[in-house]
Amino acid sequence: MPGRDGPRPPQRGPESSAPAAKGIRRRDQRWALHAYDVVGKLEKGQADYEIVVNSLGADILRNGLSAALATLERQKDSRGEVLLEHLASADLTGLANATGQDLARRVRGLDVDGYIIATREILQLATWLKRAAQATFGVR
């Protein structure tokens, strides 16, 4: 019997309610796996990586994505280089096959809609990278 708001959607059984069990992952889940994978492989420079990954989200919100990526490019002793490579290899919308060296240039070349999407996605990915660093490197 239809409800007040119209017909009710069909009820799904437990076998169809778990898409992750079938190998389908949401973008956020892929980024979480990517973050823990790349951060777990860091053998040296962990303290420097923590510094840049902890400030990335705030830098994006304060200065914008292009400026935050430019700051990473200017980092000495390759502190930002590793993080740029981690961001580029995450399969972001509109930035497929990007590398750490060309990520900032490709972001600057996006149209307005692409830039907004890239900003949102990199903020989400930065959060996962920060969480992975905290969990992997431990609390100091």
Secondary structure per residue as TSV (DSSP state, phi and psi in degrees):
chain	resnum	aa	ss	phi	psi
A	1	M	-	360.0	128.3
A	2	P	-	-64.7	144.3
A	3	G	B	-83.6	-176.1
A	4	R	T	-63.0	-29.6
A	5	D	T	-93.5	9.3
A	6	G	B	112.5	-172.3
A	7	P	-	-66.9	146.9
A	8	R	-	-85.4	145.7
A	9	P	-	-68.6	152.6
A	10	P	-	-64.7	144.7
A	11	Q	-	-75.9	138.4
A	12	R	-	-101.5	145.1
A	13	G	-	-81.6	171.5
A	14	P	T	-65.0	-25.7
A	15	E	T	-70.7	-24.5
A	16	S	T	-102.3	-2.0
A	17	S	S	-92.5	1.2
A	18	A	-	-121.8	79.4
A	19	P	G	-65.1	-28.3
A	20	A	G	-66.2	-27.5
A	21	A	G	-68.1	-23.2
A	22	K	G	-92.9	7.1
A	23	G	T	92.5	-2.4
A	24	I	-	-85.1	127.3
A	25	R	-	-123.7	148.3
A	26	R	-	-78.0	159.7
A	27	R	H	-56.4	-43.8
A	28	D	H	-61.8	-37.9
A	29	Q	H	-67.2	-40.0
A	30	R	H	-63.2	-40.6
A	31	W	H	-67.3	-38.0
A	32	A	H	-62.2	-46.7
A	33	L	H	-61.9	-42.5
A	34	H	H	-61.2	-45.6
A	35	A	H	-61.2	-48.3
A	36	Y	H	-67.3	-30.9
A	37	D	H	-68.5	-52.2
A	38	V	H	-71.7	-36.8
A	39	V	H	-69.7	-36.8
A	40	G	H	-65.1	-22.5
A	41	K	T	-85.9	-9.1
A	42	L	-	-70.1	122.4
A	43	E	-	-105.4	-30.8
A	44	K	S	-132.9	158.8
A	45	G	-	77.9	22.6
A	46	Q	H	-65.0	-39.8
A	47	A	H	-65.0	-42.8
A	48	D	H	-65.0	-39.6
A	49	Y	H	-63.1	-41.5
A	50	E	H	-59.8	-39.1
A	51	I	H	-61.8	-49.7
A	52	V	H	-72.9	-35.8
A	53	V	H	-73.2	-31.8
A	54	N	H	-70.4	-28.4
A	55	S	H	-94.7	-10.4
A	56	L	H	-60.7	-49.3
A	57	G	H	-59.3	-45.3
A	58	A	H	-65.5	-38.6
A	59	D	H	-62.9	-40.9
A	60	I	H	-64.3	-44.9
A	61	L	H	-67.9	-35.7
A	62	R	H	-80.0	-43.7
A	63	N	H	-113.2	-14.9
A	64	G	-	101.1	159.7
A	65	L	H	-64.1	-47.0
A	66	S	H	-60.1	-43.2
A	67	A	H	-67.1	-38.3
A	68	A	H	-65.6	-40.6
A	69	L	H	-69.3	-35.9
A	70	A	H	-64.0	-37.5
A	71	T	H	-62.7	-41.7
A	72	L	H	-64.1	-37.8
A	73	E	H	-63.7	-33.2
A	74	R	H	-82.6	-10.9
A	75	Q	-	-57.7	133.5
A	76	K	G	-84.7	163.5
A	77	D	G	59.5	29.6
A	78	S	G	57.2	25.1
A	79	R	H	-63.0	-43.3
A	80	G	H	-84.4	-20.7
A	81	E	H	-62.1	-42.8
A	82	V	H	-65.7	-43.4
A	83	L	H	-65.1	-40.0
A	84	L	H	-60.8	-40.4
A	85	E	H	-65.7	-39.3
A	86	H	H	-65.5	-40.4
A	87	L	H	-66.3	-44.1
A	88	A	H	-66.1	-32.3
A	89	S	T	-85.3	8.5
A	90	A	T	-91.2	3.8
A	91	D	-	60.1	58.7
A	92	L	-	-80.8	151.5
A	93	T	T	-61.1	126.8
A	94	G	T	81.1	-2.8
A	95	L	-	-127.5	33.4
A	96	A	T	-63.0	144.8
A	97	N	T	61.5	23.7
A	98	A	-	-76.1	155.6
A	99	T	-	-118.5	168.6
A	100	G	T	-61.6	-32.1
A	101	Q	T	-74.3	-29.7
A	102	D	T	-111.7	5.9
A	103	L	H	-60.5	-49.5
A	104	A	H	-62.5	-41.9
A	105	R	H	-63.1	-40.8
A	106	R	H	-70.0	-35.1
A	107	V	H	-64.8	-42.3
A	108	R	H	-64.3	-23.6
A	109	G	T	-87.7	-2.5
A	110	L	S	-73.9	152.8
A	111	D	-	-75.1	176.4
A	112	V	H	-59.7	-46.6
A	113	D	H	-63.5	-43.7
A	114	G	H	-62.9	-38.4
A	115	Y	H	-64.8	-41.6
A	116	I	H	-65.2	-43.4
A	117	I	H	-63.7	-44.6
A	118	A	H	-61.9	-40.3
A	119	T	H	-61.4	-47.2
A	120	R	H	-62.1	-45.3
A	121	E	H	-68.4	-39.9
A	122	I	H	-68.9	-34.2
A	123	L	H	-62.4	-43.1
A	124	Q	H	-65.7	-43.5
A	125	L	H	-64.8	-39.3
A	126	A	H	-61.3	-36.5
A	127	T	H	-63.7	-42.9
A	128	W	H	-67.1	-39.4
A	129	L	H	-64.3	-39.3
A	130	K	H	-65.1	-44.4
A	131	R	H	-61.9	-42.9
A	132	A	H	-63.9	-41.0
A	133	A	H	-64.2	-42.6
A	134	Q	H	-63.5	-41.7
A	135	A	H	-73.9	-37.1
A	136	T	H	-80.6	-44.5
A	137	F	H	-84.7	-16.3
A	138	G	-	84.8	169.9
A	139	V	-	-87.1	131.2
A	140	R	-	-95.1	360.0
